[in-house]
Amino acid sequence: MDEGEVSTSCIYTIFNTSCNRRSLGIMTILMEIQYSHDKKKRYVCPGYAYREDSFYDYKKKFAGTEYYDWCGNWKPFQRNLS
């Protein structure tokens, strides 16, 4: 985990994929959020995700998620609830 002045970032987190059903990715993000909250950080970057479906989709389940549009803007990520 990298720690900045107002944020934390955990780009790479690795676990055994045979444990997918245990939602270790979600648990890891929750622990990152708790750590960041305890350290009074304003932002948490959970790392990479794709617009298309991928194995990173668990990161898209959190409310308040934003994405970077590569034009210098952070925008709210709209979850597909269907």
C-alpha positions in Angstrom: 0.0 0.0 0.0 1.2 3.5 -0.9 0.3 6.3 1.5 0.1 9.9 0.3 -0.8 13.1 2.2 -4.6 12.7 1.7 -4.9 9.2 0.1 -3.9 5.6 0.0 -3.4 3.4 -3.0 -3.2 -0.4 -3.2 -2.7 -1.1 -6.9 -1.5 -4.7 -6.6 -3.1 -7.2 -4.2 -2.7 -10.9 -4.9 -4.5 -14.0 -3.6 -5.1 -17.5 -4.7 -7.9 -17.5 -7.3 -9.2 -20.8 -6.0 -10.5 -18.7 -3.1 -12.6 -16.4 -5.3 -15.9 -17.4 -3.6 -14.6 -16.0 -0.3 -14.5 -12.4 -1.8 -11.0 -11.7 -0.6 -10.8 -8.7 -3.0 -13.8 -7.1 -1.3 -12.3 -7.9 2.1 -9.0 -6.3 1.2 -10.7 -3.1 -0.1 -12.7 -2.9 3.2 -9.5 -3.2 5.2 -7.8 -0.5 3.0 -10.8 1.8 3.6 -10.6 1.1 7.4 -6.9 1.8 7.5 -7.4 5.0 5.4 -10.2 6.1 7.7 -8.1 5.5 10.8 -5.2 7.5 9.3 -7.7 10.3 8.3 -7.1 9.9 4.6 -9.7 11.4 2.2 -9.3 9.0 -0.7 -8.7 5.3 -1.3 -7.5 4.1 -4.8 -8.3 0.4 -5.1 -6.3 0.0 -8.2 -7.1 -1.0 -11.8 -10.5 -1.8 -13.2 -11.8 -2.0 -16.8 -15.0 -0.4 -18.3 -15.7 -3.9 -19.8 -16.4 -7.0 -17.7 -13.2 -8.4 -16.1 -11.9 -10.1 -13.0 -11.6 -6.5 -11.5 -15.4 -6.1 -11.4 -15.6 -6.6 -7.6 -14.1 -3.1 -7.4 -17.1 -1.6 -9.1 -19.5 -2.7 -6.3 -18.7 0.3 -4.1 -20.8 3.4 -4.0 -19.0 6.7 -4.5 -16.6 5.2 -7.0 -15.0 7.6 -9.6 -13.0 7.1 -12.7 -10.4 9.1 -14.5 -11.3 10.1 -18.0 -7.7 10.7 -19.2 -8.6 14.3 -20.0 -7.8 15.4 -16.5 -11.2 14.8 -14.9 -12.6 12.5 -12.2 -16.2 11.5 -12.9 -18.7 9.4 -11.0 -18.8 5.7 -12.0 -22.3 4.7 -12.9 -22.9 1.1 -11.9 -25.0 -1.1 -14.1 -27.6 -2.4 -11.7 -29.4 -4.7 -14.2 
